[in-house]
């Protein structure tokens, strides 16, 4: 995967403090269906977790979905090396 080759692969955890704005998260939606989202700098008022922007067929959504599905990857990407 691009992010593991060109970015930083981070541990998959279930502690919300381990995920920061800009982090990319991949999930398995079930049955091997992959999904990806980006952690943003707004927090859910209910859970205090950072929201994730993702598109699951209804256009881009910003939601508290970090732990909704099985996490398969956690990455940080800083752009091309200079």
Secondary structure by P-SEA (a helix, b strand, c coil): ccccccbbbbbbccccccccccbbbbbcccccbbbbbbbccccccccccbbbbbbccccccccccccccccccccccccccc
